[in-house]
């Protein structure tokens, strides 16, 4: 590329104008970053074109769902007069809060019994325990009474303010000494979502300063110059700021994995800057520093460009995912990497020239050990090639088995998709939610949206819907079913007429007429009916305690509908859709593994083509991908052994590692090619001498950057930091062991007898 030196000479000449232009961009970019919204809602985690999202969105247009939480008020004797008074007082205080509607067993008792409800604890106990309805809803238990709270909030800020008010009321009601209330458990997705939003944002705040410390320490340790440090830090900060600002231009949001965007930009850009500066400081004795600056940039341009392109492709391939945070993260990071590449070849050399960063002729740099390793490693790798490659292959195969499983022997790696999976398990609300899931009802909830041409007030349809609801409740995978049938049964039960609805057509006609009047009087009942035409209703179905997952519930719905429709012509003429949060969680789970496999396959193919274009030999260049593939597969093995699951963060491991670690292999192979004509041993020695210390320090910076995620309280981020840092170190190990051994095999070469490995 003979024109490159002229291009970079012009960059150096125009250095002041370049620095000024970037300085003018900084405030604009900062403003864009500050305007990026935060969005961690699960209904926004799947791309909006997905059928499950479209169906759920249409359902919410007819039946808007308000967020709700449940308080389990643990009492020494739930039906003792003092306990009932304390629970009633707590509910009254909660009901006075703005944007909060409270209801409980006591509310139902008061509404249905009227004046008779006062001072009748024995009657209340019989009323509560005479049906399974209240226990299935979590409104009563052996040692608690439940208080359900519906929140009328319009956004995360208002939600958090209301939750804080609820927390204060609960804290005031929980005594520090003996009293009727022992403890209050808080259950509900609003608390989980609030924590996720806070911690996903805090992950970046915690990690960036620590990563900055690593960059400062390693840069000073390697180049031993404050001018070099200032050049690299300023270039890095500019690249990350511009890269994050791209999200503002594209309309992206900060999600639960968005902390990876600035971190990935930092580690990748830092690696590029280390490679560029390591080449710059290696100034020959007979070349002027300005001429060497231009030559060093031109020399590293193909390798840095190819490595950044490979990383950008790796993340860009995540655009195939149907999980919106992952898709946005991939496209966002790819665009940011492209801007970082531009900064590395414009702002960095301009600022480097202005600050007069020294070369090794002016300032001694670290890395003298590289010369010694370059003399020893080629022959060592040849001697142990028959052990290195088979061992690497066996570990890689074990990693593949750990990830995808072995039929009839080992199941595939576990997936995490529920919001609770992403919350710190030691958090009180997490413990309370797990208690609820184990003792009251499961965490998976779906809505069965039923549409009927006859109208929901048709007696025959109501009878069929009741049959369908009853069949669902008898399924072993179903915990609770709430809808119009449950409302009608509870009304009959409170009137002392039994819990079951009559089968007589005339009786059902009276029930339908009663329901019509009830819809006019009770706002709570209207929430179950499409009041615009009365053409649809829905049932809320919750998994049984201890059970989870969308598939068992979906199977239960299909089976119950088939049986009920066969017995009810009115129901047979109707249709249903399964919608809601449980469906979206199942959709996310269904897209996790395809996200991994499709994006990885696409990344691998494009990186291979990139290698082919840069190095002109596809078969030989497959060897250069050995370290990355080895690192990815062995990381899956480590995940399986340590119990780290696949989730919305760790699913990115393959694409992230392949895209990032290819930097090292591209630089290694690029310099290997420079001396390939004089022999494999000499080419390996030259590649290690030129790129060895940059590979080491770039890997340490990358690993340290992602290891900083272990400071996060957000489990997926913490796990992603551990596995990614491990993968980077494994890839570096393979760079200096498996890769040289593979090259000896591929080129069928032998070390020259009694020949020094000098270039």
TORVEX-134800 format. One record per residue (C-alpha): y, z, x; residue in one letter. Coordinates in steps of 0.001 Angstrom, whole numbers, plus 524288, in hexadecimal, padded with zeros to 5 digits. Layout:
BEGIN
YZXA...
end
This chain:
BEGIN
800008000080000X80A3B7FB46809D3X815D17FD2B800BBX8139880BC07FF0BX81AC480FF680B7EX826C58085F8070CX8264180ECC7F9AAX8256181C677FF62X82FF18196480943X838F78167D7FDD6X834D4823177F72EX838A082AB980359X8457F8236A8046BX848F28263E7F62DX844BD834747F734X8518A83A727F253X85220831B67E658X843DD834B07E343X845E48436D7E42BX85225842767DBD3X84B2D83A6C7D161X8403B844617D04EX84A1F84F857CFF5X85059849597C3FCX842F98487E7BD63X83FE9856F27BF20X8485985C8A7B3FEX843B4851F87AAA4X83581854DB7ADFCX837A98638A7AC97X83D788618E79F0AX831C08596A79AEEX8285F863F079FA6X82F8086E8D79814X82E9A8668C78B95X81FC6864E578BF0X819F986C5C7803EX80E1E8753A780ADX802858725F777CAX7F5578794477853X7F148877D476A08X7E324873BB768CBX7E655869BA75E3FX7EE728629E76876X7E3E3862A6772E4X7DD368568B76D8DX7E4818499D76DA4X7EAEB846E476098X7E35183A3475E76X7D66C8419D75E1FX7D0138413D7507DX7CDFA8500175074X7DC628523A7534AX7E0968485E748FDX7D7D484EB273EB2X7DC7A85C637420FX7EAAE857FE741ECX7E8CA851D273470X7E24485E4F72FAEX7ED9E866AA7347DX7F73785DFF72D42X7F061861B172092X7EC7086F8F72448X7F5E88751172E65X7EF6487FF273611X7F76188B7D73A6CX7F30E892F87468CX7EC5789FAE74339X7E78A8ABC674A58X7DEA38B6E474690X7DFF98C544749DCX7D37C8CD5D749D4X7D8288DB5274770X7CD4E8E40374CB3X7CC538F0C174508X7C38B8FC93745FEX7C0878FB447377EX7C6888EEE2731BDX7C6218F421723B9X7CB15901E072630X7D8209047471F51X7DF599068172C40X7D9AF8F9ED731DDX7DD608F21A725D7X7EB1C8F7AE7262CX7ECB68F4527348FX7E78E8E68773297X7F03C8E4977269DX7FC2B8E96472E2DX7F94E8E03373982X7F7C68D4B17304DX8049D8D81A7298BX80BE78D85C73680X8060F8CB5773A75X809748C52F72D57X817CB8C89972F84X818638C07473BF4X81F6F8B35E73AB0X816748A773739DFX80A578AFFA73760X801E28B09572B29X7F7B98BB6B72B44X7EBBD8BD26722CDX7DF6F8C54A723A2X7D49D8CB7F71BB3X7DEBB8D521716C3X7E7648C9D77125CX7DC4C8C3B070A9EX7D8A58D0E4704E7X7E6968D3A3700A5X7E8858C5FE6FAE7X7DBD98C5E66F32DX7DB438D4166EEAFX7E9A08D6C06EC1EX7ECD38E4B96E88BX7DE778E8A16E973X7DE838E5DF6F812X7E5D48F23C6FBF7X7DE5D8FDC07019DX7D0BF8F8536FF81X7CA748F7BA70D16X7BCCB8F85170768X7BF5A8ECD56FE5BX7C5A98E55D70987X7B9B08E77371218X7B0D88E24B70750X7B9F08D6C270528X7BA278D374713C4X7AB8E8D4C97160AX7A6D88CEC170946X7A8F28C10C70EB4X7A7428BAC771C02X7B4188B36A71A82X7BCF28BDA7720C5X7B3A98C04472C0AX7B2358B1C072F18X7C1038B05372F39X7C2C68BB94738B4X7CA368C3A172EA1X7C07B8CEDE72F1CX7B61A8D3A1738A3X7AE498DFC173BB5X7B9A48E59D7434BX7C57E8DD597402FX7CE3C8D771735DBX7D42F8CA1A7384FX7E2408C5E773633X7E46D8B72B735F7X7F1ED8B23B73999X7F6DA8A48A7368BX802208A06773F6CX80CC98978A73A2FX811C9892DA74775X8172E885C074BA8X814B48858775A38X80FA288CD376636X81C428948176806X81C81899BD75A2EX80DE089C3A75AACX80F3B8A46B766FFX81A568AC6676126X8123E8AF4D754FBX8064A8B2E175D1AX80EA38BC187653EX813448C2C6758CAX805388C42375418X8016F8C9E77613FX80C378D41E76034X808388D8167526FX7F9FE8D93B75692X7FDA38E11B762AAX8059B8EA9475A53X7FA698EC217509EX7F0218EEDD75AF2X7F09D8FD7275DE9X7EF539035076B5DX7E7CD90EE3765B7X7DDF0910D775ADEX7E10490A0D74E22X7DAC69012474407X7DD9A8F4AB74BDAX7D5428F41D7581DX7D8C68E69275D04X7DE388D9B575814X7D7B48CD1D75C92X7DFDC8C0A575C77X7D8D58B3EB75982X7DE6C8A64A7580AX7E19E899A875EFCX7F08289BF775EE2X7EEDC8A6E1768DDX7E5CF89E7677115X7EED8892AE7707BX7FAAD89AE37741FX7F39A8A03278001X7EF06892A1783F4X7FCBE88D1A78331X802548980C78B6BX7F7B3897EC795C4X7F6F48892279702X805728892479A44X804628951B7A300X7F9AC88E717AAFAX803B5885317B0D4X80D778901D7B359X803358980D7BA9CX7FD2A88CF67C25EX808F3885447C727X80EE1890237CF95X801CA893387D5D2X7FF68884E47D882X80CEC884367DE9EX8092988F427E7D3X7FCE4887C57EBB5X8049F87B5B7EE40X80EA0882877F690X80444889AC7FE7FX7FBAF87DCF800CAX8070287498803B0X80CD387DE280DA3X7FF5A8807E81322X7FC8E87207814BDX809C286C218188EX810F88786A81D72X81E4E8736781952X827D18782480F06X82DB386A8C80E52X8205D8650080B30X81E6E86FE58013AX82B6C86CF57FAA4X8284285E757FA0CX81AE18609D7F402X81F3686B327EA61X82AF5863787E577X822B2857327E3C4X8181F85EFC7DCECX82194865AD7D397X827F8858BA7D027X81B02851F27CDB8X8161485CDC7C4DAX822D785DA57BD3AX8231B84F037BABBX814A784EF37B76BX815E2859D27AD5AX822368537F7A7BEX819FC847797A474X8139B84FB4799CEX820D58519579379X82354842F979366X815CE8401178DF6X816D384A4478323X80BA8852B378859X80A5486143785AEX8066D86CD278DF2X7F87E8701F789A5X7EE34879CF78E23X7EAD887121799D5X7F88586C6279D3AX7F9A4876217A867X7F0CF86CBF7AFC7X7FB2D862057AFAAX8050B868167B91DX7FA3386E387C113X7F2E7861617C2AAX7FF7C85A577C631X8026D864C07D050X7F54A864867D711X7F412855AC7D708X801F08533F7DBADX8009F85DE07E600X7F46B8573C7EB2AX7FB9184A2F7EC20X8070E8507D7F31EX7FDF8857597FCA3X7F73984A757FFBFX80447843A3801BCX80A1C84E5080A1DX7FDB78500C8121CX7FE92841AA815ABX80D24842BC8187DX80BF984E1F82206X801D48468F829E7X80C6A83F0E8315CX807ED8372983D42X80EFD8396084A10X8147382B9F84B2EX81997829EB83D2EX8270282E3183850X826B0837D182D17X82DA682EA48238EX824538238A82685X818C882CCB8258CX81D9F832028186BX81D5A82464812A5X8103B8211D818DDX80A2482DDF8140BX80E9282B358061FX8095781D5D806B1X7FC818220880C8FX7FA2182C558020AX7FF3B824257F6BCX7F22F81D8D7F33AX7EA3E82A1E7F3EAX7F428832B87ECD6X7F6688283B7E291X7E7DE8266F7E065X7E5878351A7DFB0X7F0AD8376E7D60DX7EC0F82BCA7CE1EX7DE58831787CDEDX7E35C83EB07C973X7EC2C838747BF2AX7E0D78304A7BA2BX7D85B83C687B99CX7E1E0843587B0DAX7E5ED837267A981X7D7B0835457A5B9X7D8E6841B479DA7X7E0CB8395279452X7D3C38354778E47X7D1E3843317893EX7D3798462977ACAX7D7FE853EC77E43X7E6C38531B77E18X7EA0885D57788A3X7E085856D279208X7E57A8492A78EE0X7F39A84D48790BEX7F06D854AD79D2CX7E9CF848B57A2F2X7F4AC83F1C79FBDX7FF32848EE7A351X7F92884BF77B086X7F6CC83D9C7B39AX8051D83A5A7B110X809628462A7B901X800E28421B7C46EX80722834A77C46AX814A283AD97C532X80FD8843F57CFEAX80B4B8381A7D7AFX818E5832377D653X81F2083EDB7DB29X815E183F357E6E2X81A21831AE7EB7FX828A0832907E84DX82E488403C7E787X82505846457F197X8281283CCD7FCDFX8368B83CFC7F958X8374284BD67F9BCX82E5F84C868059AX837E0843D480D02X843DB84B6980887X83E078589480C6FX838638536B8192DX82AB6858D581749X82426859B3824BCX817CF8531C829C1X80DCB8591C832D1X815C78544483E70X8208485DC783A68X818818687A833E9X80A4E86BEC8366BX801F286B0582A07X7F4FF870F98265EX7E85386978826E2X7E3FD8694C83500X7D65F86C7D8302FX7D5CA85F00829F7X7D42B8588D83741X7C86C8611283A4CX7C24085ED382CF7X7C44F8502882E39X7BC458504583AAFX7B1118585683531X7AFC18555D826B6X7AB47846FF82724X79F62849BE82F85X79C768567A82848X79C7F84F6081B38X7936D844FA820E0X789E984F3D825CBX7893385642818B4X78A5684A7480FACX77C5C84BC980A97X77F45859BC80636X78D26857DB80174X78AF484C9E7F80CX77E5B851797F165X7842A85F127EFCFX790898595F7E9DFX78880850D57E0C7X7801B85C317DC1EX78C048649E7D94DX79276859657D206X7865B857147C9A4X785A88658C7C68FX793E2864EF7C24FX79132859607B95DX785E2860CB7B332X78E8686CC27B175X798AF864A87AA60X7908B85BBF7A1B8X7843B864077A0DBX775E9860877A244X76E6F85CFC795D6X765698680A79169X7692386FFC79D6BX777C48728B79E2EX782038709E7937BX78EEA869E4796ADX79A6D8721A79AF8X7A07F87A7379041X7AD04875E7789A1X7B83D87EB97856AX7C0B687A1577A32X7C4CB885D7771FEX7D24588BB577425X7CBC3898B877737X7C4E589269782CEX7D21E8902878929X7D70F89E25787CDX7D5938A909791B3X7C95A8B04B78CDFX7CF938BD757902FX7DB138BAFA78726X7DAA18C47677B7EX7DC098B9827717AX7D0BF8B2597781BX7C8178BE597772DX7CC198C05876902X7C9348B22D7659FX7BBC68B2EC76BEDX7B9128BF3C7642DX7BCBD8B7FC757C9X7B4098AC7B75B75X7A8838B56975E1FX7A9BA8BE777526DX7B1278B7957479BX7B1938A8B574845X7B09489DDB75237X7BC678976D75861X7B98D8898975407X7C086885EE74763X7C0D2878F774013X7C6C6874827334CX7BEA986C47729FAX7C8BB863C572311X7C2FE85F7A71609X7C9378546470E3AX7C505851BB7003CX7C913847236F676X7C6A9850946EB35X7D0A485A906EFF6X7CDD68682A6F4F3X7CFB986E266E76CX7C42F866806E1FDX7B9C7870AA6DDF8X7AE7F8686C6E2F5X7B527866956F025X7B7DB875356F11AX7A991877F86EE21X7A54986E4E6F8ACX7AF06874097025EX7A9A68819A6FFADX79BD387C9D70202X7A0538767870ED3X7A72C8830671302X79B3788B4270FE1X7923C8822271779X79B498832D72331X79B9189204722A4X78CC28928A722F6X78C2188A8D72F80X7888B8929473B79X793AF88CB97436DX79E6088FE273993X7A55589CDA738D3X7AFA289B3672E48X7B3E4890D872493X7C1198928F71E02X7C6F9889AB713B6X7C87E8886C70512X7BA8A88D0F7023DX7BCDE8997570A3AX7C9CA89BD570332X7C34089A426F5E1X7B7D48A2EF6F99EX7C0CD8AD9D6FEC8X7C8B18AD106F235X7BC638AEDE6E9F5X7B7908B9A96F302X7C4668C1216F1EEX7C3898C01F6E31DX7B6118C6606E380X7AEF68B9DD6DF43X7A6788B82C6EB46X7A8608AFF16F74DX7A0FE8A3BE6F336X7A74E8991B6EB0EX7A02D895A36DE5AX79861889176DD6CX79B61886896CF09X7A42D87A5E6CD6FX7AC53881056C303X7AE9488CC06CBDDX7B2BD883BE6D6EAX7BC3D87CF96CDC4X7C28D88A456CB55X7C2D388CDB6DA05X7C99787FC96DC3CX7D3CC883016D1E5X7D5BC890686D7EFX7D78388A166E549X7E2028812D6DFD9X7E9B788CFE6DB5BX7E723893F26E823X7ECFC888A16EFCDX7F9AE88A526E84FX7FA67898F56EABEX7F4BF89B2F6F852X7FACB8946C7044FX7EF25898B370C88X7E5A289118703F9X7EE06884D6704BAX7EB89884267134EX7DD9D87FB771048X7E15B874517076BX7E8A98679E709A4X7F31A86A016FF6DX7F76185BC96FFF6X7ED3C856486F6ACX7E2C5860DB6F820X7DA5F856E06FF34X7D54485F2D70A6FX7D21A86CCE70F17X7CB7A8728471AF9X7C22487CEC71F99X7C46F8849772C0AX7B7738866173309X7B5CD8902573E2CX7AA208913D74731X7A13A89D0A7462EX7A3F78A84574F8BX79DFC8A54E75CC6X79CE3896B8759E3X7A67C88C3875DEEX7A84287DD975FD9X7ABCC8731475687X79E8786C7E755A6X797508778C74E7CX7A2698787C7449AX7A328869C9742CEX7947586929740A5X7955887437736CFX7A01B86D1D72F56X7986A8606672EFCX78C0F8670172A3DX792D386F4A71FDDX79A90863AB71AD0X78E5C85B5471985X7875D865D6711B3X79301868E870911X7968085A9A7068EX7887D857DF7028EX789AB8624B6F7FAX797BB85F5D6F3C7X79BF0851966EFA9X7AA50855C56F037X7A8C1859F66FE65X7A11284D9D7018BX7ACDA8458A6FD53X7B57684D737068AX7B6DE84C8E7153AX7B984855FC72055X7BEDE8565E72E27X7BCF7860ED7385EX7CA3C863C773E77X7D17386EBA74546X7D1D3875FC75228X7C322876CA753ACX7C21186810752A4X7CCAA8664675CE2X7C5D186FD3765FEX7B9318684076432X7C06A85B8B766D2X7C5DF8611377373X7B8428656B77798X7B2EA857FA77487X7BD1E8518B77D35X7BC1685A9D788FCX7B0398547A78F87X7B46C8466078C54X7C191849C27926BX7BA7884DDE79EBBX7B1218426179F86X7BA208376279B07X7C5D283B667A333X7BD3583DD57AF0DX7B681830967ADBEX7C389829C17AC3DX7C94D8312C7B7C3X7BD9182E307C056X7BDF581FB97BD12X7CC8581E157BF93X7CC40826067CC1AX7C0EA81DD37D0E7X7C8AE811717CE1FX7D42E817897D53AX7CB9A81A2E7E100X7C69F80C4F7E059X7D468806D17E083X7D90080FC87EB61X7CCF080F637F3FAX7C6EA802547EFC3X7B8B88071C7EF5EX7B36380D767E32CX7A5F8811D27E7E0X7AB39818497F41BX7B63F81ECB7ECB0X7ACD88256E7E36BX7AA0F82E297EF06X7B82B832A87EEA6X7B5F4838067E0E7X7AA6C840667E530X7B27E84CD27E7A7X7B92484C667DA66X7AC8E849F47D2DCX7A5B6854997DA95X7B0BF85E3F7D7EAX7B13185B5F7C947X7A2A485CB57C708X7A109868E87CF5BX7AC9686EE17C820X7A51A86CFD7BB61X799DC874567C1A9X7A2FF87F727C581X7A86F87FBD7B7AAX79AC5880CC7B1FAX796B888B897BB6AX7A30F893967B949X7A36B891897AA87X7B032889E07AA1FX7AF698811479E09X7B533873E379AC0X7C1D58753E7932BX7CE8786DFE79148X7D2958712879F4DX7C5F2870C57A73AX7C226863D57A0D4X7CCC185DF37A98DX7C5CB861D77B607X7BEFE854DD7B8B8X7CADA84C397B6D3X7D3E7855AA7BDECX7CB22857337C9BCX7C7BA848CA7CAB5X7D5EE844BF7C992X7DB0184F097D31BX7D07984F867DD97X7D02C840C37DF10X7DCDC842B27E6ABX7D523848447F1F6X7CAB183DDA7F1AEX7D4AB832D07F0F4X7DC29837F97FCAEX7CF9983A9C8042FX7CA0282D308015FX7D6E78264C803C7X7D78A82B8E81198X7C8F08297C81357X7CB5081B20810ADX7D5C481A8C81B2DX7CB5E81C9B825D3X7BF508176681ED1X7BED080B8C827B7X7BC188138283402X7B11081BB382E77X7AD98825CC8242CX7AEA68316182D53X7BC1382D768321EX7C09682A7C82441X7BC18837D981F60X7C2E183E9E82ABDX7CF828374282816X7CF1783A5681971X7CD00848CC81C25X7D79B8490E8268CX7E1DF8428381E07X7DE6B847CD81089X7D6888541881353X7E14285E478139CX7E82E857DA80802X7DB74858348002DX7D992866848038FX7E75E86ACD80038X7E87C8622D7F426X7DBAA867D77EF1CX7E001875B77F1CEX7ECC5873307EA9EX7E5AF86CE77DF26X7DB98877B87DE61X7E5D6882607DFC0X7EE3087C077D541X7E35A87BBC7CB34X7DE38888F17CF9DX7EB6F88E5A7CB8EX7E6E088C007BD8CX7DE04897DB7BF1EX7EA4C89FF87BCC0X7EA9E89AE27AECEX7E5E98A3797A3A0X7E1B6896F879CC8X7D2E1895ED79F40X7D1CA886EB79F51X7DCD9885DD7A942X7D6F5890867B1A0X7C9AB889F77B146X7CF9087C9B7B40CX7D691882157BFEDX7CA0E887C67C56DX7C19487BC17C389X7CBFB872177C823X7CEEE879AE7D489X7C04D87A747D72CX7BEE186BCE7D509X7C9E0868B57DE8CX7C386871007E918X7B64286ACC7E673X7BC4385D3B7E781X7C28A860A87F489X7B588865D47F970X7AF1B859087F590X7BA27851577FC2EX7B5CD856A380947X7A70F8571A806DAX7A12F84E677FC4AX7AB11843587FDDAX7A90F8414780C9FX79A508426680A9FX79AC98380E7FFE1X7A2C282EF680887X798CC8301381381X78E2082C09809E9X795CF8212280399X79A1E81A7F8102AX78CDF81D0481694X7942282159822A8X7910782A6D82DD4X79A19831AA83717X79C8B82A3F843AFX79542830B884EF9X79E19838AF857F5X7AA4E833728513CX7B5C883C3C84E3FX7BA1E83BC98401AX7C7EB8378E8436CX7CF9A82CE283CE7X
end
